[in-house]
Amino acid sequence: MVVVGLDIGYSNLKLAAGCCGRAPRERMLPAVAAPAAHVAQRLSDRPSPGADELGDGIRLSLHGQPWIAGIAPARVSGWQRALHEDYAASESYQALLLAALQLVDVPRIDRLVTGLPVAQASDSAARERLRQRLQGRHRVNERWVEIAEVRVVAQPVGAFVDLLMQADAALIERVGAGTVIVIDVGFFSVDWSVLVNGDLRRTQSGTSLEAMSVLIDAAAARLAAAQGGKAPVAAIEQALAAQRSRILFHGEWLELAPVLQHAAREVAQRALEALRQDLRHEQTNPDLLLLTGGGAALFAPVVRRVFPRVPLHPATEPVGANARGYFHYGCR
């Protein structure tokens, strides 16, 4: 059975695909897609440092028009990215889906598992709308790809399943006997889920929009206020995606760590205050915190300060944790 774990985020597209019983093949690319006319043309065959691994992105046809998906944000101009709650209904999301199907490169997917932010995943109508958009036949350039079955879960469920697949016996015992809070720090939202004795508490899960996009905006605004000029939002996002520690701003290299850490203290604090309010009516104390998502490292110091007595377990390779967890969930 061919299973695909698909995590189309606002910053990165992550997928884990393959046959059950074998390790999945993982891929990741920037979650930026736009009509080809809005994408800057490369003047060199060699991608610049930190550019997307596929060089020129993935070329595809959407509604009969040429699009390019999987490109760095700085390569797009005159086109507004979809950064809103109805992201899954946007053209950008559809283009990224077609790009993912190209990467998987099979004519039929038996089961595809993906996620929604917790606030949306709790709405059965929202889950059903996404399921209907994904399930069925999709035209991928000159061929058709069939998705036979789609499952839609809350995003942090993926990271939780990924944890179980990698945990040792002692950690699994702690998870099965206690209360685990999964905190998923994404680009558009910070989502959390509370699991007690391995069971998901739907009423104690939630979403905050104080996420990485807000943090990057705050850091860029701080740099612009100190140095002048336009806020380097795209440059910071691209540097983080490429795991680079600095950006070129006004012709000088600037280290990002100080400004990002300053922004994280403010943004993460607001997100975690919303989480603490959600926990007021929970009857148990948290026994373990699982921190995942692309912004996990920046949020970790604030999480430790807010929950000083609770063990913190950072996800292994947190950016791809949801996609891997979706894959294993789909093989159950």
Residue pairs with C-beta under 8 A, 6 or more apart in sequence:
1 19
1 20
1 110
1 111
1 331
2 17
2 18
2 19
2 106
2 108
2 109
2 110
2 111
3 17
3 18
3 19
3 20
3 24
3 109
3 110
3 111
3 112
3 113
3 327
3 330
3 331
4 15
4 16
4 17
4 100
4 104
4 109
4 111
4 112
4 113
4 327
4 330
5 15
5 16
5 17
5 24
5 113
5 114
5 158
5 322
5 323
5 324
5 325
5 326
5 327
5 328
5 329
5 330
6 13
6 14
6 15
6 97
6 100
6 112
6 113
6 114
6 323
6 326
7 13
7 14
7 15
7 114
7 115
7 155
7 158
7 320
7 322
7 323
7 326
8 31
8 88
8 93
8 96
8 97
8 100
8 114
9 31
9 186
9 187
9 188
9 294
10 31
10 81
10 82
10 83
10 87
10 186
10 187
10 188
10 213
11 30
11 31
11 186
11 187
11 212
11 213
11 237
11 241
11 294
12 28
12 29
12 30
12 31
12 187
12 241
12 294
12 319
13 28
13 29
13 30
13 31
13 69
13 70
13 96
13 99
13 100
14 26
14 27
14 28
14 319
14 320
14 322
14 323
15 26
15 27
15 28
15 100
15 103
15 104
15 323
16 24
16 25
16 26
16 320
16 323
16 324
16 326
16 327
17 24
17 25
17 27
17 103
17 104
17 106
17 109
17 327
18 24
18 25
18 327
20 330
20 331
21 331
24 324
24 327
26 320
26 323
26 324
27 103
28 319
28 320
29 52
29 53
29 54
29 57
29 58
29 69
29 70
29 99
30 52
30 70
30 71
30 72
30 73
30 241
31 70
31 92
31 96
31 187
32 69
32 70
32 71
32 72
32 73
32 75
32 76
32 81
32 92
33 67
33 68
33 69
33 70
33 71
33 91
33 92
33 95
33 96
33 99
34 67
34 68
34 71
34 76
34 79
34 92
35 65
35 66
35 67
35 68
35 79
36 59
36 65
36 66
36 67
36 68
37 66
38 76
38 77
38 78
38 79
39 57
39 68
39 71
39 75
39 76
40 75
40 76
40 77
42 55
42 56
47 55
49 242
49 244
50 72
50 238
50 239
50 241
50 242
50 244
51 72
51 242
52 70
52 71
52 72
54 70
56 68
56 71
57 68
57 69
57 70
57 71
58 68
58 69
58 70
58 99
58 102
58 103
59 66
59 67
59 68
60 66
60 67
60 68
60 69
60 95
60 98
60 99
60 102
60 140
60 141
61 67
61 139
61 141
62 91
62 94
62 95
62 98
63 91
67 95
69 95
69 96
69 98
69 99
70 96
70 99
72 234
72 238
72 241
73 81
73 234
73 237
73 238
74 234
74 235
74 238
81 92
82 90
82 91
82 92
82 93
83 188
83 213
84 90
85 117
85 120
87 93
87 188
88 116
88 129
88 130
88 133
89 129
89 133
94 133
97 134
97 138
98 138
98 140
101 109
101 138
101 140
101 145
102 140
102 141
104 145
106 145
107 143
107 144
107 145
107 146
108 145
108 146
108 148
109 145
109 146
109 147
109 148
110 148
110 149
111 148
111 149
111 150
111 151
111 330
112 134
112 135
112 147
112 149
112 150
112 151
112 330
113 150
113 151
113 152
113 153
113 158
113 326
113 327
113 329
113 330
114 130
114 134
114 150
114 151
114 152
114 153
114 326
115 121
115 152
115 153
115 154
115 155
115 157
115 158
115 322
115 326
116 126
116 127
116 130
116 152
116 153
116 154
116 155
117 154
117 155
117 186
117 188
117 189
117 191
117 207
118 154
118 155
118 156
118 191
118 192
118 193
118 205
118 206
118 207
119 189
119 191
119 206
119 207
120 126
120 127
120 207
121 127
121 152
121 153
121 154
121 155
122 154
122 202
122 205
127 152
130 150
130 152
131 150
131 151
131 152
134 147
134 150
135 147
135 148
135 149
135 150
136 146
136 147
137 144
137 145
137 146
137 147
138 144
138 145
138 146
138 147
151 329
151 330
153 326
153 329
154 191
154 193
154 200
154 205
155 184
155 186
155 191
155 322
156 182
156 183
156 184
156 191
156 192
156 193
156 205
156 292
156 322
157 182
157 193
157 200
157 325
157 329
158 321
158 322
158 323
158 324
158 325
158 326
158 329
159 182
159 184
159 290
159 292
159 293
159 315
159 318
159 321
159 322
159 325
160 180
160 182
160 193
160 195
160 290
160 325
161 325
161 326
161 328
161 329
162 292
162 315
162 316
162 321
162 322
162 324
162 325
162 328
163 171
163 175
163 290
163 313
163 315
163 321
163 325
164 172
164 175
165 324
165 325
165 328
166 316
167 175
171 288
171 313
174 287
174 288
175 195
175 198
175 288
176 197
176 198
177 197
177 287
178 196
178 197
178 284
178 286
178 287
178 288
179 194
179 195
179 196
179 282
179 284
179 285
179 286
179 287
179 288
180 194
180 195
180 196
180 286
180 287
180 288
180 289
180 290
181 192
181 193
181 194
181 195
181 275
181 279
181 286
181 288
181 289
181 290
181 310
182 192
182 193
182 195
182 290
182 292
183 190
183 191
183 192
183 275
183 289
183 290
183 291
183 292
183 293
183 299
183 303
184 190
184 191
184 192
184 292
184 293
184 322
185 211
185 212
185 291
185 292
185 293
185 294
185 295
185 296
185 298
185 299
186 211
186 212
186 293
186 294
186 295
187 211
187 212
187 213
187 294
187 295
188 209
188 211
188 212
188 213
189 207
189 208
189 209
189 211
190 207
190 208
190 209
190 210
190 211
190 271
190 275
190 293
190 295
190 299
191 205
191 206
191 207
192 205
192 206
192 207
192 275
192 278
193 200
193 201
193 205
194 200
194 201
194 204
194 205
194 278
194 279
194 282
194 286
195 201
196 284
201 282
204 278
204 279
204 281
204 282
205 278
206 274
206 275
206 278
208 270
208 271
208 274
208 275
210 267
210 268
210 270
210 271
210 274
211 267
211 271
211 295
212 240
212 293
212 294
212 295
212 298
214 267
215 260
215 263
215 264
215 267
215 268
215 295
215 298
216 233
216 236
216 237
216 240
216 263
217 231
217 233
218 263
218 266
218 267
219 236
219 256
219 259
219 260
219 262
219 263
220 231
220 232
220 233
220 236
221 231
222 259
222 262
222 263
223 231
223 232
223 249
223 254
223 259
224 230
224 231
224 232
227 249
227 250
227 254
228 250
229 249
229 250
232 247
232 249
235 247
235 248
235 249
236 247
236 256
236 260
239 245
239 246
239 247
239 256
240 256
240 294
245 255
245 256
245 257
246 253
246 254
246 255
246 256
247 253
247 254
247 256
248 254
260 298
261 298
261 301
264 298
264 299
264 301
264 302
265 301
265 302
268 298
268 299
268 302
268 303
269 302
269 306
271 299
272 302
272 303
272 306
276 306
279 286
285 310
286 307
286 310
287 310
287 311
288 310
288 311
288 313
289 303
289 307
289 310
289 311
289 312
289 313
290 313
290 315
291 299
291 300
291 303
291 312
291 313
291 314
291 315
291 318
292 314
292 315
292 318
292 321
292 322
293 315
293 318
293 319
293 321
293 322
294 318
294 319
296 314
296 315
296 318
297 314
297 318
300 312
300 314
303 312
304 312
315 321
